[in-house]
Amino acid sequence: MMNEPTLDKLKQLRLDGMADAWLEQNKNAKIGALGFDERFGLLVDAETLHRENRRLRRLQREAKLKIASACVEDVDFPTQRNLDKAAFRQLANCRWVQQSHTVAITGAAGTGKTYLACALANQACRKGFSAMYRRAPRFFDELALARADGSYPRLLIRIARVDVLVLDDWGMAPIREAERRDMLEIVDDRYGSRATVLTSQIPPEKWHDLVGDPTTADAICDRLLHNAHRFALKGPSRRKPEKNPEKD
């Protein structure tokens, strides 16, 4: 076929979306009614969409969200949940990511904190931002291991560079001295430059006591809660079997 060399060159140039769209065009008998500019525009659109989808899949894979399917469109707002619909929906534009704000989601177990956090991170990925999900206990263990094997500085740099850090279940256990130092390093790196999402069963008003050391607590809480979007969830557990996709 005369088209084979062109197809090969498109593949060599990694224009896979354009190559696939070109093949589809050749199967469509009505495509000949379009002019060159129109056909070429369709090919460019196909390549652009292909690259956007590929980037999104990579960002979602690297984020390692606990609930990969979580999305802002599926969040519901029953009155007893105490979730401000307008305030939460406003976060879907991801300006809070661009402005390096914190989102603090608190509430009892089962109220959907993790789902909301993953939905916001997934939405950030859809807007082209990078994300990282970690449960706080394992996160601090990961930092401790990195300190032991000498990779601690590299890990801190990687965390500092990610656009959205989701730290889930913060404050589930008493915070140790090393964890206080780690938390201060992380929030200091991210303050004013990257966005953070925290979920906790402990309300922000008690985070100072949670950290323990007053000086360190002042530094951590000031950086986390300045310009923070706060959501205090209420209501019954959402883990009961139901059609709603949300659960904590």
Residue pairs with C-beta under 8 A, 6 or more apart in sequence:
3 22
3 26
6 22
7 19
7 22
7 23
10 16
10 18
10 19
10 22
11 19
15 47
16 47
16 50
17 46
17 47
17 48
17 49
17 50
17 51
18 43
18 44
18 46
18 47
18 50
20 46
20 50
21 42
21 43
21 46
21 47
22 43
25 31
25 39
25 42
25 43
31 39
34 42
55 128
56 125
56 126
59 125
59 128
59 129
59 130
59 131
60 68
60 122
60 125
62 130
62 131
62 132
63 121
63 122
63 125
63 130
63 131
63 132
63 133
64 132
64 133
65 118
65 121
65 122
65 131
65 133
65 166
66 114
66 118
66 133
66 135
66 168
67 114
67 115
67 118
67 119
68 118
68 122
69 245
70 115
70 116
70 118
70 119
70 122
70 245
70 246
71 119
71 122
71 123
72 88
72 89
72 91
72 92
72 119
72 120
72 122
72 123
74 119
74 244
74 245
74 246
75 83
75 88
75 115
75 116
75 119
75 246
76 244
76 246
77 83
77 85
77 88
78 235
80 234
80 235
80 236
81 111
81 112
81 233
81 234
81 235
82 232
82 233
82 234
82 235
83 116
83 231
83 233
84 231
87 229
87 231
88 116
88 231
91 103
91 120
91 123
91 229
92 123
94 123
94 124
94 127
94 129
96 103
96 195
96 229
97 124
97 127
97 129
97 163
97 164
97 195
99 195
99 227
100 190
100 191
100 192
100 193
100 194
100 195
101 195
101 227
101 228
101 229
102 195
102 196
102 197
102 198
102 224
102 225
102 226
102 227
102 228
102 229
103 117
103 120
103 195
103 196
103 197
103 198
103 228
103 229
103 231
104 198
104 200
104 204
104 224
104 225
104 228
104 229
104 230
104 231
105 113
105 116
105 117
105 197
105 198
105 199
105 200
105 231
105 233
106 113
106 199
106 200
106 201
106 202
106 203
106 204
106 230
106 231
106 232
106 233
107 113
107 201
107 231
107 232
107 233
107 234
108 201
108 233
108 234
108 237
109 201
109 237
109 248
110 236
110 237
110 238
110 239
110 247
110 248
111 233
111 234
111 235
111 237
111 238
111 248
112 233
112 238
112 246
112 247
112 248
113 168
113 199
113 200
113 233
113 248
114 168
114 169
114 199
114 248
115 238
115 245
115 246
115 247
115 248
116 199
116 231
116 233
116 246
117 133
117 166
117 168
117 197
117 199
118 133
118 166
120 164
120 166
120 197
121 131
121 133
121 164
121 166
121 197
122 131
124 131
124 163
124 164
124 195
125 131
129 163
129 164
130 161
130 162
130 163
130 164
131 162
131 163
131 164
131 165
131 166
132 159
132 162
132 164
132 165
132 166
133 166
133 168
134 142
134 165
134 166
134 167
134 168
135 168
135 169
136 167
136 168
136 169
136 170
136 171
136 172
137 169
137 172
137 173
139 167
140 178
140 179
140 182
142 155
143 152
143 155
143 179
143 182
144 178
146 152
146 154
146 155
147 178
156 185
156 186
156 189
159 165
159 186
159 189
159 190
160 186
160 189
160 190
160 193
160 194
161 194
162 194
163 194
163 195
164 194
164 195
164 196
164 197
165 186
165 190
165 194
165 195
165 196
165 197
166 196
166 197
166 198
166 199
167 196
167 197
167 198
167 199
168 199
169 199
169 200
169 201
170 198
170 199
170 200
170 202
171 200
171 201
171 202
171 207
171 210
172 200
172 201
174 212
175 183
175 210
175 211
175 212
177 213
180 211
180 212
180 213
180 216
180 220
181 216
183 211
183 220
184 216
184 219
184 220
187 196
187 219
187 220
187 223
187 224
188 219
188 223
190 196
190 223
191 223
191 226
196 224
198 224
200 207
202 210
203 232
204 221
204 224
204 225
204 228
204 230
207 217
207 220
207 221
207 224
207 225
208 214
208 217
208 218
208 221
209 217
210 217
211 217
211 220
211 221
237 248
238 244
238 246
238 247
238 248
239 247
239 248
